[in-house]
Amino acid sequence: MEKGGLQSELAARGVAAAEAVAWVDEMRVGLRGTTRRVWGIRGVKVRQLVQTAYQWRYLALAVDGRAGRLWWAWTANLRAAEVWSTVQALHDETNLVALVWDRAKSHQDRVVREIPLHLIEQPPYAPELNPAERVFEYLRAQIEGRVYASLPAKVAAVNAILGELDAAPARVRSLAGWRWITDALDQLPALKAA
């Protein structure tokens, strides 16, 4: 997809204006904690606990910023088989017709490409073009800088935040409903009558 080519890429694949398109990306969530900026008393050193356990899972997130919807799944790794099962479940459970994502190796695997969704690749090294990254920024601000008892506890915290976001489509639209995307989707050809 070239600069400014989202609309032409979707139109070339027969995607209509009324059909649902989502941006997909993955984020590693683990117990290897990071420090965050926090308020403190002037002159008093702030001490933060940081976990150092090397345990993680991957959050696969699909964002439809125009509708204000989120779909997510957890995977153990980013191998093609895991990506295939996640994308297949997304296809089976939603009305999405196209996914826009990065050029990760597993996204280009033949078995993943056989799923009956239009899979559109973003330009390389362009996370600023993916609304899922904006949701990840929001998540990191909410979950990092805290110590969790276990990886399932951190996953549960992420699930709770995503559930709150998904229940508030206006918040998702404010985070990920970028005007250039909604304009490109709205200018696609109308859905043909059956």
LODREN-806022 format. One line per field, with one value per atom (N, C-alpha, C): residue number from 1; atom name; x, y, z. Coordinates in pm, whole numbers. Each point is the difference from the previous one (the first is absolute). Layout:
<pts>
i	(NUM  ...)
at	(CA  ...)
xx	(X  ...)
yy	(Y  ...)
zz	(Z  ...)
</pts>
This chain:
<pts>
i	(1  1  1  2  2  2  3  3  3  4  4  4  5  5  5  6  6  6  7  7  7  8  8  8  9  9  9  10  10  10  11  11  11  12  12  12  13  13  13  14  14  14  15  15  15  16  16  16  17  17  17  18  18  18  19  19  19  20  20  20  21  21  21  22  22  22  23  23  23  24  24  24  25  25  25  26  26  26  27  27  27  28  28  28  29  29  29  30  30  30  31  31  31  32  32  32  33  33  33  34  34  34  35  35  35  36  36  36  37  37  37  38  38  38  39  39  39  40  40  40  41  41  41  42  42  42  43  43  43  44  44  44  45  45  45  46  46  46  47  47  47  48  48  48  49  49  49  50  50  50  51  51  51  52  52  52  53  53  53  54  54  54  55  55  55  56  56  56  57  57  57  58  58  58  59  59  59  60  60  60  61  61  61  62  62  62  63  63  63  64  64  64  65  65  65  66  66  66  67  67  67  68  68  68  69  69  69  70  70  70  71  71  71  72  72  72  73  73  73  74  74  74  75  75  75  76  76  76  77  77  77  78  78  78  79  79  79  80  80  80  81  81  81  82  82  82  83  83  83  84  84  84  85  85  85  86  86  86  87  87  87  88  88  88  89  89  89  90  90  90  91  91  91  92  92  92  93  93  93  94  94  94  95  95  95  96  96  96  97  97  97  98  98  98  99  99  99  100  100  100  101  101  101  102  102  102  103  103  103  104  104  104  105  105  105  106  106  106  107  107  107  108  108  108  109  109  109  110  110  110  111  111  111  112  112  112  113  113  113  114  114  114  115  115  115  116  116  116  117  117  117  118  118  118  119  119  119  120  120  120  121  121  121  122  122  122  123  123  123  124  124  124  125  125  125  126  126  126  127  127  127  128  128  128  129  129  129  130  130  130  131  131  131  132  132  132  133  133  133  134  134  134  135  135  135  136  136  136  137  137  137  138  138  138  139  139  139  140  140  140  141  141  141  142  142  142  143  143  143  144  144  144  145  145  145  146  146  146  147  147  147  148  148  148  149  149  149  150  150  150  151  151  151  152  152  152  153  153  153  154  154  154  155  155  155  156  156  156  157  157  157  158  158  158  159  159  159  160  160  160  161  161  161  162  162  162  163  163  163  164  164  164  165  165  165  166  166  166  167  167  167  168  168  168  169  169  169  170  170  170  171  171  171  172  172  172  173  173  173  174  174  174  175  175  175  176  176  176  177  177  177  178  178  178  179  179  179  180  180  180  181  181  181  182  182  182  183  183  183  184  184  184  185  185  185  186  186  186  187  187  187  188  188  188  189  189  189  190  190  190  191  191  191  192  192  192  193  193  193  194  194  194)
at	(N  CA  C  N  CA  C  N  CA  C  N  CA  C  N  CA  C  N  CA  C  N  CA  C  N  CA  C  N  CA  C  N  CA  C  N  CA  C  N  CA  C  N  CA  C  N  CA  C  N  CA  C  N  CA  C  N  CA  C  N  CA  C  N  CA  C  N  CA  C  N  CA  C  N  CA  C  N  CA  C  N  CA  C  N  CA  C  N  CA  C  N  CA  C  N  CA  C  N  CA  C  N  CA  C  N  CA  C  N  CA  C  N  CA  C  N  CA  C  N  CA  C  N  CA  C  N  CA  C  N  CA  C  N  CA  C  N  CA  C  N  CA  C  N  CA  C  N  CA  C  N  CA  C  N  CA  C  N  CA  C  N  CA  C  N  CA  C  N  CA  C  N  CA  C  N  CA  C  N  CA  C  N  CA  C  N  CA  C  N  CA  C  N  CA  C  N  CA  C  N  CA  C  N  CA  C  N  CA  C  N  CA  C  N  CA  C  N  CA  C  N  CA  C  N  CA  C  N  CA  C  N  CA  C  N  CA  C  N  CA  C  N  CA  C  N  CA  C  N  CA  C  N  CA  C  N  CA  C  N  CA  C  N  CA  C  N  CA  C  N  CA  C  N  CA  C  N  CA  C  N  CA  C  N  CA  C  N  CA  C  N  CA  C  N  CA  C  N  CA  C  N  CA  C  N  CA  C  N  CA  C  N  CA  C  N  CA  C  N  CA  C  N  CA  C  N  CA  C  N  CA  C  N  CA  C  N  CA  C  N  CA  C  N  CA  C  N  CA  C  N  CA  C  N  CA  C  N  CA  C  N  CA  C  N  CA  C  N  CA  C  N  CA  C  N  CA  C  N  CA  C  N  CA  C  N  CA  C  N  CA  C  N  CA  C  N  CA  C  N  CA  C  N  CA  C  N  CA  C  N  CA  C  N  CA  C  N  CA  C  N  CA  C  N  CA  C  N  CA  C  N  CA  C  N  CA  C  N  CA  C  N  CA  C  N  CA  C  N  CA  C  N  CA  C  N  CA  C  N  CA  C  N  CA  C  N  CA  C  N  CA  C  N  CA  C  N  CA  C  N  CA  C  N  CA  C  N  CA  C  N  CA  C  N  CA  C  N  CA  C  N  CA  C  N  CA  C  N  CA  C  N  CA  C  N  CA  C  N  CA  C  N  CA  C  N  CA  C  N  CA  C  N  CA  C  N  CA  C  N  CA  C  N  CA  C  N  CA  C  N  CA  C  N  CA  C  N  CA  C  N  CA  C  N  CA  C  N  CA  C  N  CA  C  N  CA  C  N  CA  C  N  CA  C  N  CA  C  N  CA  C  N  CA  C  N  CA  C  N  CA  C  N  CA  C  N  CA  C  N  CA  C  N  CA  C  N  CA  C  N  CA  C  N  CA  C  N  CA  C  N  CA  C  N  CA  C  N  CA  C  N  CA  C  N  CA  C  N  CA  C  N  CA  C  N  CA  C  N  CA  C  N  CA  C  N  CA  C  N  CA  C  N  CA  C  N  CA  C)
xx	(85  -85  89  -15  77  -62  73  -51  -130  -104  -129  -73  46  -56  -100  -43  -95  -129  -56  -128  14  105  16  28  73  30  -129  -84  -126  -96  -8  -89  42  130  50  -39  -21  -38  -151  -74  -145  -66  71  -58  -89  -122  -96  3  -58  3  -66  -104  -76  63  100  58  104  16  88  145  89  145  65  97  69  150  68  146  43  98  42  147  33  140  10  123  24  86  -21  80  39  127  44  -33  -66  -36  69  85  73  29  71  33  135  64  123  -44  -13  -60  87  -64  69  -42  87  -36  -78  -85  -81  24  -24  7  -115  33  -102  26  -103  14  65  79  64  21  48  27  137  7  126  107  114  113  1  -106  -8  7  96  16  -116  -56  -110  60  -47  45  -116  27  -102  50  -90  33  -9  93  0  14  -88  10  105  62  102  -24  -123  -32  -16  59  -9  -116  -120  -122  -85  -56  -85  -96  -98  -95  -16  -60  -20  -148  -27  -135  -16  -91  -33  -126  10  -109  -42  -130  -58  -84  20  -67  -76  -129  -83  -31  82  -14  -125  -49  -121  -122  -11  -113  27  127  34  -2  44  -1  142  14  126  -28  92  -1  141  14  133  5  120  26  141  26  132  64  129  75  130  52  125  121  -15  111  -58  88  -45  32  4  23  -124  19  -108  -123  19  -115  -85  64  -73  -70  68  -60  -117  15  -109  -123  16  -117  -65  79  -54  -78  57  -66  -123  9  -115  -116  30  -104  -59  84  -48  -94  36  -84  -134  3  -121  -95  55  -81  -41  50  -29  -52  -36  -42  111  122  112  24  32  32  147  67  141  75  127  91  120  41  120  101  119  100  140  98  139  52  126  59  79  -54  67  11  103  25  -120  -60  -114  -123  -12  -113  10  120  21  -2  -20  0  -117  21  -101  -129  8  -120  -83  64  -72  -67  67  -53  -121  -24  -113  -132  3  -123  -77  -132  -78  -28  103  -6  97  -29  97  107  123  111  89  4  72  118  117  121  24  40  40  141  40  141  89  122  87  42  24  47  -91  -131  -96  -106  41  -101  -94  42  -85  -122  -2  -115  -99  31  -85  -71  -134  -73  13  31  19  116  100  114  -45  -97  -52  -71  -71  -65  106  109  109  63  17  54  -90  -130  -96  12  9  14  126  111  127  -6  -63  -13  -82  -93  -87  63  81  45  146  84  142  27  111  35  -62  -66  -61  59  -7  47  -123  3  -111  42  -95  30  41  -57  29  -34  42  -34  -152  -72  -146  -65  58  -55  19  114  24  -89  -17  -89  -143  -42  -135  -15  104  -5  -15  73  -11  -139  -52  -134  -105  15  -96  4  119  13  -57  31  -53  -152  -53  -145  -67  61  -54  4  111  11  -102  -14  -92  -144  -30  -135  -27  102  -14  54  -82  47  50  -57  44  147  40  141  92  -44  82  13  -110  6  93  1  89  146  28  136  44  -90  42  -84  -96  -83  57  115  71  -74  -3  -76  46  129  47  -46  -16  -49  -150  -76  -146  -34  74  -23  26  110  33  -107  -47  -102  -134  -35  -128  -3  116  6  8  -4  -2  -134  -6  -128  -105  -126  -111  -12  -60  -23  -99  33  -88  -119  -116  -122  6  -51  5  -110)
yy	(-117  117  123  82  123  109  111  114  48  13  43  -108  -124  -105  -90  33  -87  -16  110  -7  -80  24  -74  -148  -31  -140  -74  63  -63  -11  106  -3  -107  -17  -102  -140  -19  -131  -15  102  -9  30  68  35  122  -7  109  90  119  100  -49  -78  -43  -120  -62  -121  33  -92  21  -38  91  -19  25  -84  17  2  69  2  -95  -83  -105  17  -27  -4  -85  -33  -80  78  -28  62  -108  -1  -95  56  -81  37  -99  50  -91  57  -77  41  72  19  79  146  55  132  115  113  124  107  96  110  104  72  105  129  112  128  8  38  15  130  49  119  -38  90  -23  132  -8  119  54  130  62  -30  -45  -30  -142  -76  -138  -92  -91  -92  -99  -12  -94  -137  -100  -137  -81  -68  -85  -143  -91  -142  -39  -83  -49  -151  -68  -145  -37  -114  -45  -143  -47  -134  2  -97  -9  -91  50  -71  98  -45  89  -77  73  -47  114  -31  101  34  128  51  34  -67  33  86  121  97  47  -4  55  121  111  125  51  20  68  137  98  134  72  -34  65  -43  -128  -50  7  19  3  -137  -102  -138  -54  -91  -71  -149  -78  -146  -39  -93  -40  -147  -52  -140  -8  -102  -22  -120  11  -110  -21  -119  -33  51  11  45  63  42  64  -86  -131  -89  -3  -43  3  -79  -114  -81  77  70  79  118  66  114  -49  -115  -55  -24  -65  -31  128  101  127  71  7  69  -80  -131  -83  23  6  26  140  96  136  0  -75  -11  -65  -107  -74  77  84  65  143  58  141  16  122  33  74  -14  66  -59  85  -48  22  89  28  30  -41  32  73  105  74  -26  -48  -32  18  -23  20  -120  2  -104  -102  -39  -101  -130  -76  -123  -94  -15  -92  51  130  55  -35  -30  -28  -150  -82  -144  -42  -101  -47  -41  -71  -49  117  106  119  70  6  68  -71  -125  -75  31  73  38  96  -18  83  142  71  142  73  124  80  43  -44  32  103  118  112  36  11  31  150  47  140  18  125  23  -46  -45  -45  115  -34  94  122  -23  110  -27  -19  -27  119  119  117  -5  -93  -16  -103  -64  -107  46  16  42  -95  -126  -94  46  63  50  107  80  104  -65  -109  -73  -63  -50  -57  106  122  108  22  3  17  -115  -123  -117  7  34  5  103  113  102  -51  -91  -53  -115  -84  -123  1  77  -4  85  -31  71  -60  -114  -71  -141  -58  -137  -91  -107  -94  -131  -66  -125  -110  1  -103  52  -73  38  -3  -102  4  123  51  121  121  8  112  -13  -122  -24  39  -33  36  152  70  146  59  -55  45  -30  -120  -35  95  39  92  137  49  131  -7  -107  -14  -15  -70  -14  134  83  135  83  -9  76  -47  -132  -53  35  18  38  149  75  145  35  -25  25  143  97  139  16  -69  6  -65  -113  -68  90  63  91  118  50  112  -44  -125  -51  -41  -66  -67  32  87  35  118  -18  111  46  130  59  -50  -13  -43  -142  -82  -137  2  70  4  65  104  63  -99  -74  -98  -110  -46  -105  52  122  57  29  19  31  -125  -117  -123  -12  -79  -20  -59  28  -52  -150  -66  -143  -31  -96  -37  -81  30  -73  -144  -92  -142  -36)
zz	(0  0  0  -97  -12  86  17  74  -65  83  -51  -78  6  -82  68  120  71  -80  -43  -72  -128  -77  -126  25  105  34  38  80  40  -118  -82  -116  -100  -17  -93  45  127  52  14  -43  1  132  90  130  -19  52  -12  123  -13  107  128  -11  118  70  -60  59  107  94  114  -33  35  -19  135  37  128  -21  90  4  110  -28  92  34  124  41  126  38  118  98  128  107  99  38  101  138  80  137  91  89  85  137  77  136  8  -112  -1  1  119  17  -47  -17  -34  98  22  88  -79  68  -61  76  -64  69  100  121  104  77  64  83  132  53  129  72  120  80  -40  -22  -40  105  -49  86  55  -22  48  -120  1  -111  -7  -118  -21  -32  70  -26  -55  -111  -59  -4  30  -12  -147  -43  -138  3  -72  -8  -104  20  -95  -48  11  -48  -152  -66  -145  -40  23  -38  -79  -111  -78  -87  -48  -100  -99  -112  -103  -12  -2  -20  -148  -67  -140  5  -51  11  -138  -25  -123  39  -71  33  -122  17  -100  57  -33  56  -47  -118  -51  82  32  78  151  38  141  64  -74  48  16  95  24  5  -52  16  40  93  42  35  -6  35  55  78  59  -67  -32  -59  76  -9  68  -78  -133  -84  -127  -89  -124  -122  19  -114  -88  -122  -99  45  65  43  101  93  100  -67  -92  -71  -83  -66  -80  85  116  83  52  32  47  -109  -120  -111  -46  1  -37  97  130  99  -20  -33  -28  -120  -102  -119  33  81  33  92  88  103  -33  -108  -29  -142  -32  -136  -76  46  -66  -139  -96  -135  -35  75  -30  128  2  110  -57  68  -37  111  -38  102  -54  88  -40  -78  -30  -84  81  114  81  -80  29  -76  5  117  12  -76  -21  -76  -148  -46  -141  -31  100  -20  -90  -81  -96  69  111  68  54  45  47  -117  -112  -119  -60  37  -55  70  110  71  -90  -14  -94  50  36  33  -91  -32  -74  99  -22  89  -68  57  -60  89  -61  76  4  117  16  -52  -24  -34  116  -29  109  91  124  102  11  4  8  107  126  103  21  -40  17  -93  -96  -88  51  112  51  128  -4  119  119  -25  111  88  -58  79  99  -37  91  118  -25  110  89  -61  80  90  -49  83  122  -24  109  100  -50  88  84  -65  74  112  -25  104  118  -26  104  78  -67  66  43  -66  34  125  68  122  123  -16  112  7  117  18  6  -77  -6  64  67  69  -96  -120  -98  -138  -101  -137  -23  49  -16  64  108  63  -91  -66  -93  -123  -51  -113  37  122  45  7  44  4  -140  -97  -138  -55  28  -46  57  125  62  -68  -29  -67  -141  -73  -135  2  98  13  23  85  25  -128  -73  -125  -103  -15  -99  33  129  41  -23  -35  -23  -139  -104  -137  -24  69  -19  43  107  45  -101  -56  -102  -122  -41  -115  28  124  32  -2  35  -4  -140  -74  -123  -123  12  -115  -76  -58  -64  -125  -19  -110  -137  -22  -133  -31  103  -22  -27  82  -21  -133  -39  -131  -113  10  -106  -6  113  2  -51  38  -44  -150  -62  -144  -86  60  -80  -71  -106  -71  93  -28  81  -19  98  -5  -111  -84  -113  52  -53  40  -53  77  -38  -94)
</pts>
